[in-house]
C-alpha cells in the first residue's frame, strides 16, 4: 500500500481521536485523555510521513507523543531500578555532540575565511539578541527564580543541529548555517557562563568556572573526539553518517521526555504561560535575527540563514547545563518547552521560505 493511502486512512483515525479528546476535555475528564493524546500524535506523525512536504513535522509530532506520555505517566521516566534517568542527559548530549563532530572536518571552518562577514554577524546576533530577549522575558514573567533563569539559559545557548536542518529545508545558505553553529558551539564554554553570570545572576547563583568545565565536557571533548574519528576513519564507517542523525533525534527526544517527567508538577502550574513566553522568545529570535542581518546589508538568502540560527537554540545543551547545576526540574523546563515549539515554528518558517526561493 502506498504511503499516501496509509496517510489518508490515518486521517480518519485522527478525526475520531480528535473528537474523543475534545469530548473528554469539555466534560472535565482530562486525566483520562492520556492514551488518546499519545495515539493522536503518533497517528499524526504517520500522516505527515505520507507527504513529502510535511515530513519535517514527523519528529515534532513524535516529541509531542513523548511529552504526553511523560505528563500522564511520569513515574516511568524518573527512576528505574533506583537509577535516576536524569543521569542519562549529559551522556546523551555527549553522544549527540560526537555525532556532530563526525559530520565535520577541518575544511568546514574554511567558510570562516571565505565569508567572515556572514559568520561574524550571525554569531554576534546570536550572542546579543536571544540572551537579552531571554532576560527581558524572565524579568516580565514573574516566574520563580530558577524557572526564570531557564528562560535566560536557553537564550544564552548556541544554535544546534536542528537549525542546519531547517536552513537546508528553507533553501538558505547551508554552509553559512553550519559554520555559525560550529563557531557558536565552540565558543559556548566561554560565552554561555559569562552571559549567564551577567543576565541570570540575580535569579540563581552562577559559578562561571564550574559551568565552563561542564560545557567543555559536554561539547568540546565529544566534538574533538568526533573530528579526530572523522580524520582517522577515511572512507570507512560511512554507516555512521546515516546512523548518527537518527541517534541524535532519539537522544533529543529522550532528553525532552525525561525533563518533562522530572518537572511535571511545575509544568502543570505554569505550563501554559511558560509556553507563551518561550514562543515569544523564539519568534522574536527569527524576526530580530532577520532584520539585524538585513540592516547589516546581508543578502536575502543569508538573512534567512541568520534568522534561523538566531531563533533556534540548542535546547539539549541548555538542559545538560541545568542538570549539571542540579536544577533540571526547574531551570530545565524552558529548554524542554523550547525544543518542540522551535521545531514547529522552524518547520513552518522553512516551508514558507522553501516556497519563496531567492535568486
C-alpha positions in Angstrom: 0.0 0.0 0.0 1.3 3.4 -0.9 2.4 5.8 1.8 -0.2 8.4 0.8 -3.0 5.8 1.1 -1.9 5.0 4.6 -1.8 8.7 5.4 -5.4 9.1 4.2 -6.6 6.2 6.3 -4.8 7.7 9.3 -6.7 11.0 8.7 -9.9 9.2 9.6 -8.4 7.9 12.8 -7.1 11.3 13.6 -10.6 12.7 13.2 -12.1 10.2 15.7 -9.3 10.7 18.2 -9.7 14.5 18.0 -13.4 14.2 18.7 -12.7 11.9 21.7 -10.0 14.3 23.1 -12.3 17.3 22.7 -15.2 15.5 24.4 -13.1 14.4 27.3 -11.7 18.0 27.7 -15.1 19.6 27.7 -16.6 17.1 30.2 -13.8 17.6 32.7 -12.2 14.2 32.2 -8.7 15.5 31.3 -7.0 12.7 33.4 -8.4 10.1 31.0 -7.0 11.8 27.9 -3.5 10.3 28.1 -3.8 7.3 25.9 -5.8 9.2 23.3 -3.3 12.1 23.2 -0.4 9.8 22.7 -2.2 7.8 19.9 -3.2 11.1 18.3 0.3 12.4 18.0 1.7 9.0 16.8 -1.1 8.9 14.1 -0.3 12.5 13.2 3.4 11.5 12.6 2.3 8.7 10.3 0.0 11.1 8.4 2.8 13.6 8.0 5.2 10.9 6.8 2.9 10.2 3.9 3.5 13.6 2.3 6.9 14.9 1.3 6.0 18.5 2.1 5.0 17.5 5.7 7.8 15.1 6.6 9.7 17.8 8.6 6.8 17.7 11.2 7.2 13.9 11.9 9.9 14.3 14.5 8.0 17.1 16.3 4.8 15.0 16.4 6.7 12.1 18.0 8.2 14.6 20.5 4.7 15.7 21.5 3.7 12.0 21.8 6.7 11.5 24.2 5.8 14.6 26.2 2.2 13.4 26.5 3.4 10.1 27.9 5.8 11.9 30.3 3.0 14.2 31.6 0.5 11.3 32.2 2.9 8.6 33.3 5.9 10.5 34.8 6.9 7.6 37.1 8.2 5.6 34.1 10.7 8.3 33.2 12.1 9.5 36.5 13.6 6.4 38.3 14.2 2.9 37.0 15.7 0.4 39.5 17.0 3.1 41.7 18.7 4.9 38.8 17.6 8.5 38.1 17.0 8.9 34.4 18.2 12.5 34.6 21.7 10.9 34.8 21.3 10.0 31.1 21.0 13.6 29.9 24.7 14.5 29.8 25.9 11.2 28.2 23.2 11.6 25.6 24.3 15.2 24.8 27.9 13.9 24.5 26.8 11.3 22.0 24.9 13.9 20.0 28.0 16.2 20.0 30.2 13.4 19.0 27.9 12.8 16.0 28.2 16.5 15.2 32.0 16.1 15.2 31.9 13.1 12.9 30.0 15.1 10.4 32.6 17.9 10.4 36.1 18.3 9.1 38.8 21.0 9.5 37.9 22.1 5.9 34.5 23.2 7.1 36.0 26.0 9.0 37.4 27.4 5.8 34.0 29.0 5.4 35.0 31.5 8.1 37.8 32.7 5.8 35.5 32.8 2.7 32.5 34.5 4.4 33.8 36.2 7.5 31.1 38.9 7.5 28.2 36.4 7.5 29.7 34.3 10.2 30.6 37.4 12.4 27.1 38.9 12.0 25.5 35.5 12.7 27.5 34.8 15.9 27.1 38.4 17.2 23.3 38.4 16.5 23.1 35.1 18.4 25.1 36.3 21.4 23.2 39.6 21.6 19.6 39.0 20.6 18.5 35.8 22.4 20.2 36.4 25.7 18.8 39.9 26.0 15.3 38.8 25.0 15.6 35.9 27.5 16.5 38.4 30.3 13.6 40.8 29.4 11.1 38.0 29.3 12.4 36.4 32.5 12.0 39.8 34.3 8.5 40.3 32.9 7.3 36.7 33.7 7.3 36.8 37.5 8.2 33.1 37.4 10.1 31.5 40.4 13.8 32.5 40.1 15.1 29.1 38.8 12.4 28.8 36.1 13.1 32.4 35.1 16.8 31.6 34.9 15.9 28.7 32.5 14.5 31.3 30.0 17.8 33.2 30.1 19.7 29.9 29.8 18.0 28.9 26.5 18.8 32.4 25.2 22.4 32.1 26.1 22.9 28.7 24.5 24.3 28.4 20.9 22.2 27.1 18.0 22.0 23.4 17.4 21.9 20.9 14.5 18.2 21.5 14.1 19.0 25.0 12.7 21.1 23.4 10.0 18.2 21.1 9.0 15.8 24.0 8.8 18.3 26.1 6.8 18.5 23.2 4.3 14.7 22.9 4.1 14.4 26.7 3.6 17.0 26.6 0.8 19.0 29.1 2.8 22.8 29.2 2.9 23.5 25.8 4.5 27.3 26.3 4.5 26.9 29.5 6.5 24.4 27.9 8.8 26.8 25.0 9.7 29.7 27.4 10.2 27.7 29.7 12.5 26.5 26.7 14.5 30.0 25.3 14.8 31.7 28.6 15.8 28.9 29.4 18.3 29.1 25.9 19.8 32.9 26.1 20.2 32.8 29.5 22.0 29.8 28.4 24.1 32.1 27.2 27.0 33.2 30.8 27.5 30.2 32.8 26.2 27.4 31.0 27.9 28.7 31.1 31.5 29.7 34.7 31.2 26.3 35.7 29.7 24.5 33.7 32.4 26.5 35.4 35.2 25.7 38.8 33.7 22.0 38.2 32.9 20.8 35.4 35.2 23.0 36.2 38.3 20.0 37.8 40.0 17.9 34.7 39.6 20.3 32.0 40.7 24.0 31.8 41.7 26.2 31.1 38.7 29.7 29.6 39.2 31.3 30.6 36.0 34.4 28.2 36.0 32.2 25.2 37.0 29.8 25.9 34.2 32.7 26.4 31.7 34.1 23.0 32.6 30.7 21.4 32.4 30.2 22.7 28.9 33.7 21.7 27.8 32.9 18.1 28.9 29.5 18.2 27.0 30.7 20.0 23.8 34.4 20.4 23.2 35.7 17.0 24.2 33.0 15.0 22.3 33.2 17.2 19.2 37.0 17.0 19.3 36.7 13.2 19.5 34.3 13.2 16.6 36.6 15.3 14.5 39.5 13.0 15.2 37.5 10.0 14.5 36.4 11.5 11.2 40.0 12.2 10.2 41.2 8.7 11.1 38.4 6.7 9.5 38.9 8.0 6.0 36.3 6.3 3.7 35.5 3.6 6.3 32.5 3.5 8.7 30.3 5.6 6.4 27.3 3.9 8.0 27.9 6.2 11.0 26.9 9.2 8.8 23.4 7.6 8.3 23.1 6.3 11.9 24.1 9.4 13.9 21.2 11.7 12.8 18.7 9.0 13.9 20.6 8.5 17.2 20.7 12.3 17.7 16.9 12.6 17.2 16.2 9.7 19.6 18.6 11.3 22.1 16.9 14.7 21.9 13.5 13.1 22.2 14.5 11.1 25.3 16.1 14.2 26.9 12.9 16.2 26.5 10.7 13.3 27.8 13.0 12.9 30.9 12.9 16.6 31.7 9.2 16.8 31.2 8.7 13.9 33.6 11.0 15.5 36.2 9.3 18.9 36.0 5.7 17.7 35.5 4.3 19.4 38.6 5.8 22.7 37.8 4.6 22.4 34.2 1.0 21.8 35.4 1.2 25.0 37.4 2.8 27.3 34.8 2.9 25.3 31.6 0.6 27.5 29.5 2.2 30.7 30.5 5.7 29.3 30.0 4.8 28.0 26.6 3.6 31.5 25.6 6.8 33.2 26.9 9.0 30.6 25.2 7.1 31.0 21.9 7.5 34.8 22.0 11.3 34.3 22.7 11.5 32.0 19.7 9.6 34.2 17.3 11.4 37.4 18.3 14.7 35.5 17.6 13.6 34.8 14.0 12.4 38.4 13.4 15.2 40.3 15.0 17.8 37.9 13.6 16.5 38.5 10.1 16.3 42.3 10.3 19.7 42.5 12.1 21.2 40.8 9.0 19.3 42.9 6.6 20.4 46.1 8.3 24.0 44.8 8.0 23.4 44.6 4.2 23.3 40.8 4.1 21.6 39.1 1.1 18.1 37.8 1.5 19.4 34.2 1.5 22.0 34.9 4.2 19.5 36.9 6.3 17.1 33.9 6.3 20.0 31.7 7.4 20.9 34.1 10.3 17.2 34.3 11.3 17.0 30.6 11.7 20.4 30.4 13.5 19.3 33.1 16.0 15.8 31.7 16.6 16.7 28.0 17.1 18.8 27.2 20.1 20.4 24.1 21.4 17.8 23.0 24.0 19.7 19.8 24.7 22.8 21.7 25.8 20.7 24.1 28.0 19.1 21.0 29.6 22.5 19.5 30.2 23.7 22.7 31.9 20.6 22.8 34.1 21.1 19.1 35.0 24.8 19.8 35.9 23.6 22.5 38.3 21.1 20.1 39.9 18.1 22.2 38.7 16.7 20.0 35.8 13.1 20.1 37.2 13.1 24.0 37.3 15.8 25.6 35.2 15.4 22.8 32.6 11.8 23.4 31.9 12.2 26.4 29.5 14.6 24.4 27.3 12.3 21.4 27.4 9.4 23.5 26.2 11.5 25.5 23.7 12.7 22.4 21.8 9.3 21.1 20.5 8.0 24.6 19.8 11.0 25.7 17.9 10.8 22.6 15.7 7.2 23.5 14.8 7.9 27.2 14.1 11.1 26.4 12.4 9.4 23.8 10.1 6.7 26.3 9.3 9.2 29.1 8.5 11.4 26.7 6.4 8.3 25.5 4.5 7.2 29.1 3.8 10.7 30.2 2.6 11.1 26.9 0.6 8.1 28.1 -1.5 9.7 31.6 -1.9 13.2 30.8 -3.3 15.6 33.6 -3.8 17.8 34.0 -6.9 
